[in-house]
Amino acid sequence: MASGINNIGGYPKGSPHEPWEKPKVIQQFQTVKPAVQDPFSALQNMLAPWTFGFDRQLDMFKELEIERIYRGAKGNYPPYNIKHLPDNKAQIELAIAGFTKDSVSITYKENLITVVGERPEEEGTYAHKGIAGRNFEQKFAIADDVVVNGATLKDGLLIIDLERIIPEDKKEKVVKIK
């Protein structure tokens, strides 16, 4: 008899006319839950052999991550753009239709811009209310060498002007060879 053929009618082993065998379990695998590590601690450990003095920046990123997780979906309102401009300038644009200059405040402390919008409660009832007008707080982290030059509110857009100031000792210099 040929190899791989059973005795029942010459069908190959495993044919529909033969009962199937249960697969044998070779070994049991355990599901191991991977250890979750703080990504900023991992980054700090990775950079440690080559860098020094970045603890403050990493701590700032940790705080922003905690803030992002805490706020969850609320972090998307109001919608905003960050626009890079020539000459080391940038703008943060926030869409805050319905807010006035008096109902919005901008503070800047320790590399963190905080924009808060608070609208008074409106009287009356709505048949439909589709325009978002809820209170908000939005935060933006900026580098040490960035300054806030001012802000304008026009046509429902709050524009915060930023500029990166590069000190003379940080600018590129040409070294003469003697």
KELOBA-13880 format. One line per 8 residues: number of its first residue (from 1); their letters; for each residue z, x, y of N, C-alpha, C. Coordinates in steps of 0.001 Angstrom, whole numbers. Each point is the difference from the previous one (the first is absolute). Layout:
# residues N
NUM	a	Z/X/Y/Z/X/Y/Z/X/Y  ...
This chain:
# residues 178
1	masginni	0/844/-1177/0/-844/1177/0/886/1235  -737/-434/997/-144/778/1224/1277/-62/811  218/1041/740/1183/82/841/-53/-1062/1087  1135/-642/306/79/-1003/1052/-408/-1378/-465  -381/-192/-1259/-393/-1317/-508/1128/-491/-896  394/-1257/161/1060/-531/-861/-606/-646/-1242  850/-519/-835/-461/-563/-1260/-507/-1426/133  227/-671/1154/-359/-1405/128/-1409/-95/556
9	ggypkgsp	-937/-191/-827/-1374/-287/406/-688/1131/732  508/1202/-23/-662/1128/622/98/36/1506  872/-829/619/160/19/1456/772/1233/424  -292/541/1199/785/1129/473/1443/-427/262  884/973/-105/1411/-278/217/194/-532/1417  813/-1058/149/251/-608/1290/-972/-1122/299  -745/-457/-964/-953/-1084/222/753/-1313/144  -685/-1053/442/663/-1296/151/539/-575/-1305
17	hepwekpk	-482/505/-1128/433/-528/-1293/1257/684/-505  493/945/740/1180/746/-433/1114/-211/1022  1227/-202/-438/1094/-190/967/227/1275/824  313/-237/1284/244/1119/906/1387/548/-214  148/1304/154/1307/628/-102/579/155/1401  1308/-143/98/667/243/1280/-79/1483/313  -242/332/1256/2/1421/333/1403/571/-163  26/1228/-444/1280/663/-194/465/602/1322
25	viqqfqtv	1281/-160/288/580/574/1203/393/1430/-322  -610/923/692/274/1401/-257/1331/385/611  219/-362/1251/1279/291/649/233/-1009/1111  1241/-196/348/367/-921/1065/22/754/1325  -600/-596/1034/30/595/1328/981/-765/857  753/723/801/911/-634/938/-645/18/1372  167/-1089/716/-485/-38/1368/1044/661/880  -399/1049/661/919/735/862/-339/-331/1436
33	kpavqdpf	975/-454/729/-196/-334/1401/-45/1301/811  -1084/231/736/-71/1243/764/1033/30/1121  507/1175/253/979/163/1080/-715/-137/1333  543/-814/888/-585/-192/1317/664/971/955  -818/787/672/526/974/943/-485/-371/1392  856/194/956/-361/-233/1393/-1191/899/341  -1126/-573/458/-1180/832/255/221/1054/1076  887/-260/953/230/977/1057/853/1154/-491
41	salqnmla	921/-287/-938/760/1085/-619/-927/867/-844  -935/-665/-700/-973/758/-796/-861/869/901  -417/-534/1144/-800/780/944/809/1173/535  1243/-257/335/860/1063/515/174/1106/-1045  198/-373/-1256/133/989/-1071/-1296/782/-194  -1124/-696/139/-1290/656/-177/-278/1003/1124  386/-352/1228/-278/854/1155/1038/1101/205  1155/-127/-627/1112/920/248/-355/1485/-93
49	pwtfgfdr	-793/435/-971/-283/1440/-74/-834/537/1164  -690/-875/738/-934/468/1035/334/-443/1413  983/-852/159/283/-541/1333/1483/97/316  304/-134/1288/1388/0/457/89/-860/1251  1034/-816/108/260/-734/1227/-688/-1351/118  -493/-555/-1100/-665/-1300/69/907/-1137/-449  1289/265/-132/938/-1021/-474/9/-1222/908  -37/222/1305/52/-1115/956/-1217/-913/-151
57	qldmfkel	-1191/605/-182/-1210/-802/-161/44/-799/-1303  449/641/-1074/89/-718/-1271/1029/-1121/66  1109/229/688/995/-1060/176/-588/-1166/790  -815/309/1016/-636/-1052/787/-934/-831/-889  -768/669/-886/-892/-729/-900/794/-857/-981  1132/494/-466/850/-788/-890/473/-1271/695  444/146/1249/463/-1163/755/-1122/-1009/224  -1198/491/291/-1138/-910/184/-350/-720/-1296
65	eieriyrg	86/691/-1120/-267/-628/-1296/1027/-1077/-295  1269/281/276/1046/-1003/-199/-263/-1207/899  -378/256/1231/-313/-1084/941/-1173/-832/-506  -1027/663/-532/-1188/-702/-510/379/-879/-1185  817/523/-912/417/-766/-1168/878/-1172/435  907/245/942/913/-1046/465/-764/-1137/671  -973/373/840/-731/-1036/734/-980/-740/-878  -550/658/-1006/-952/-651/-894/-1194/-532/759
73	akgnyppy	-311/-1268/-228/-1180/-609/604/123/-140/1515  1225/-18/520/174/-147/1443/-592/1182/763  -212/1123/-663/-539/1191/640/-1446/-142/434  -665/-1082/-407/-1409/-195/348/-194/-785/1285  1068/-451/609/-125/-798/1226/733/697/1125  -595/114/1139/-1366/-401/322/-1008/1031/-502  -1245/-422/-182/-1010/972/-424/-190/1069/1074  -320/1213/-436/-145/1092/964/-1077/979/-435
81	nikhlpdn	-475/769/958/-936/1106/-218/623/1264/572  -339/1132/-589/331/1291/592/-1328/699/218  -332/208/1263/-1308/522/376/124/1431/517  -764/915/-599/-35/1381/472/-1076/134/1065  348/653/1091/-906/199/1123/-208/1497/227  -1005/376/785/-191/1431/298/1173/571/810  36/1308/93/986/731/811/1438/-240/-460  217/-28/-1311/1351/-138/-572/715/-1267/457
89	kaqielai	-733/-1071/151/595/-1278/401/-193/-1028/-1110  833/-1033/40/-87/-1084/-965/557/-1268/632  -277/-1120/-646/535/-1282/452/458/-800/-1214  1111/-692/197/439/-995/-976/-309/-1346/628  -792/-816/-688/-371/-1329/497/675/-1048/-886  755/-891/610/640/-1091/-731/-556/-1327/496  -391/-870/-912/-511/-1330/347/1193/-945/125  390/-305/1244/1199/-824/234/-332/-1182/915
97	agftkdsv	-1027/-736/-353/-403/-1157/803/1180/-947/178  170/-487/1220/1065/-944/301/1275/642/515  102/1314/-85/1173/699/526/-295/473/1421  1038/44/824/-138/496/1368/688/1357/112  -196/647/1149/663/1291/233/1521/-140/-95  522/-1130/433/1447/-215/-4/552/-274/-1396  -847/-420/-936/500/-318/-1339/-197/1149/-1001  -514/1146/495/-230/1165/-866/726/1203/586
105	sitykenl	643/785/-871/629/1241/456/-471/1144/-892  -132/1171/632/-408/1212/-714/1059/1055/272  565/564/-1067/962/1088/148/-503/1200/-795  387/1178/477/-393/1246/-647/1226/887/-109  386/318/-1233/1170/851/-211/-200/792/-1291  235/1296/83/-58/883/-1158/-1257/-201/-839  -1143/98/627/-1308/-65/-656/-313/-1359/-619  652/-1043/460/-236/-1328/-535/-239/-975/1149
113	itvvgerp	-1182/-607/-21/-331/-1046/975/328/-1332/-658  781/-813/692/356/-1323/-507/-511/-1038/983  -793/-928/-506/-540/-1093/818/637/-1291/-512  652/-719/907/678/-1246/-359/-570/-1120/855  -354/-1089/-653/-489/-1188/693/868/-1189/-332  534/-645/1042/857/-1169/-205/-483/-1130/892  -384/-1091/-624/-451/-1173/751/1083/-1066/-34  187/-683/1110/994/-1079/-8/-486/-1163/-870
121	eeegtyah	958/-766/-495/-345/-1174/-809/-806/-985/849  -1048/-526/-573/-843/-965/728/482/-1412/-273  -145/-812/1011/370/-1401/-161/-1206/-781/-491  262/-1093/-668/-1079/-857/-468/-309/239/-1466  -828/-877/-522/-415/116/-1394/-1504/217/-50  -444/577/-1058/-1415/298/-181/-556/-841/-1139  -1207/-497/178/-716/-631/-1103/-513/1095/-930  -372/1150/589/-416/1185/-765/342/1226/827
129	kgiagrnf	618/984/-627/322/1241/707/-576/1154/-804  -1149/512/431/-680/1072/-716/19/1323/731  489/23/1229/60/1238/766/1360/634/-242  -44/1211/-535/1252/701/-276/647/390/1316  1248/-328/150/717/340/1225/1440/343/-306  221/538/-1170/1379/299/-392/477/1298/643  1304/140/61/595/1228/517/-331/1154/-942  -23/1209/535/-353/1144/-835/713/1257/471
137	eqkfaiad	18/969/-888/438/1355/310/-908/929/-801  -691/877/678/-927/937/-639/375/1419/413  32/927/-962/395/1376/294/-1136/951/-358  -117/1056/812/-1012/1032/-208/661/1365/163  -200/880/-962/527/1358/94/-1075/891/621  422/840/913/-936/934/619/586/1405/-64  -869/989/111/402/1400/-127/769/466/1234  643/1156/-156/788/581/1089/-822/268/1252
145	dvvvngat	-1265/363/-180/-820/393/1148/-821/-1152/571  333/-1230/-347/-702/-1179/528/909/-700/1002  -577/-360/1149/750/-724/1025/-642/-1367/229  827/-946/435/-481/-1337/339/-305/-4/1490  -1258/-258/347/-419/30/1405/95/-1349/693  198/-1060/-747/94/-1318/622/-544/-1067/-918  22/-1242/493/-493/-1126/-788/-565/-1059/927  -997/-721/-498/-597/-1111/746/-141/-1200/-932
153	lkdgllii	82/-1194/589/-201/-1238/-748/-1127/-755/677  -1109/-139/-716/-1157/-671/582/-729/-764/-1092  -296/-1249/263/-758/-858/-914/627/-64/-1397  1314/-34/-65/679/-117/-1283/126/1298/-776  -440/1116/580/130/1306/-660/997/859/767  1013/475/-708/940/962/565/-519/1378/-387  -269/831/994/-544/1336/-249/1026/1027/460  433/836/-936/946/1071/287/-783/1307/-3
161	dleriipe	23/704/1129/-754/1249/138/852/1187/-433  -566/822/-868/677/1183/-512/-827/1240/320  695/1117/136/-696/1262/236/749/1108/-722  -772/822/-669/588/1166/-675/-29/1169/966  1175/505/342/131/1136/914/134/1268/-838  -956/882/163/51/1262/-733/474/1075/963  1197/555/-236/516/1047/889/-888/1249/-70  61/780/1054/-832/1213/74/239/932/-1184
169	dkkekvvk	1255/127/-416/298/919/-1104/-520/-510/-1354  -423/-1276/-73/-551/-555/-1238/-1529/-29/-2  -605/223/1170/-1450/-33/75/-599/1248/-639  -1220/-154/-453/-697/1118/-634/-278/1090/1038  236/1232/-406/-221/1131/896/-920/1001/-693  -766/682/800/-850/1068/-518/757/1312/197  154/727/-1080/716/1267/43/-1027/1125/104  140/827/1080/-907/1132/189/365/1111/-961
177	ik	-998/582/-555/205/1139/-898/-114/1265/841  991/864/-71/-4/1237/781/-557/1135/-796
